[in-house]
Amino acid sequence: MMSYIAFKCLRVYGDKVYSPQYHASWNEVYIPFLGRLSYSLSVPSLEGKRGVYAGTLCEALRYLDTGCGIFLAAPDPDAETEIGTMGWRSTCAIVIGKVTSLRDAASLIIASHQAGYPQIHEIVRWARSVLSLREPSVHELVERSAEVQEMIRAAACYTVRNTPIKVIEGDQPPTLASASRCHSQRTLYDSQNLCIKVGENWLFLRSLVS
């Protein structure tokens, strides 16, 4: 359990991880309070816009790309850290682990919060919402949960709320799609038919119902 657990998108190459936006390599170090090796990244100060950032799941998903994963991270307890309602930035951050189940991530956040470790307000709200989901299938989950719809739109980098979401076979991550037609060797897109397609076995969907 740790304070201020948040989400971060990191690119994975073998046994190394990088911040995709800033191309910064994280260092593998032994973390005493985790009792194991993990990854850490430090910066000299928080001047200007400097710092290591982490925040809500939707914010992290906006950076998700090929070779990337979503991780849980926390600021080092001894680091200089600015805390907000949606996330934090710190002079030193620590990777807790890769997110393979949203329910497990939510359970850790709530357990830490209940044990007295302070957490980010919006992330606690998200975790409670995830643990309250009880839909029997992925299709019903996507249809009924505004929280899940927001997550899918964030991963597709398209946040227009009335854009329909279509659940398809496979594990395809959320992708913006459109009806198209060919004209003069160009593909034209009909903006009225935009939709987001997502595979029913996409990791972050499947973990909510299994």
Phi, psi and omega in degrees: 000142182215166176273149172056048176292131182217178185253145179214138176269128179227144176271136185249125173235103182061240179257019180242151177232148183225151169278115187294330183283322184250359178056037180261133180272131177275146183265137175278121183220161175275127180254107186305315185283348170269337180074025182196173174287144173207196182243147181217149177223131181238149174229158186295324186198177176255019180299142181062235179253017180292164178126163173263125186256149168208154184200215183289165178299315182299322178295317180294322182296334180294342179258001184292129182212179179304131180085358181259158173221165177259130183237155168270136180223161177214152176288144174300134182303334182265001183273160171283125187221136173256127184252133175237181179284340183249353182168198182209165167225144189216161174280350176205126180238153183233135175279126175276317179169167179282142179276115174246347177216123179291327178295319178296319178298315180297320180296319179295318181296315181291319179298319178295318179298315181290335179277358176101005176275121183297144183228167177287131186306309185292329180287324174296317178300316178299314183298318178297320179296317180297316182289344179272349182293132181224025181288141186282342183219160178299318183299315180290326178299313181293323183290324191256339187258115177295327179297316180291320178299318178297319179298316181294316180295323178296318180293332177274359183056039179214108192254013177293120192293329184271004177291123182294152177244128181246122178272126183239173177290154176099190182242026181300131174291164181305130182222132177286129182230164181208149168294140183220162174214155182265139179209120180052044178065019175241149175264121179256139182250135177269108185296340179286344184250018177296141174209166176249126178257137179218137179288141181295341178255015173304133187314312188282345172275310185301325183290346180275343182239004180239000000 
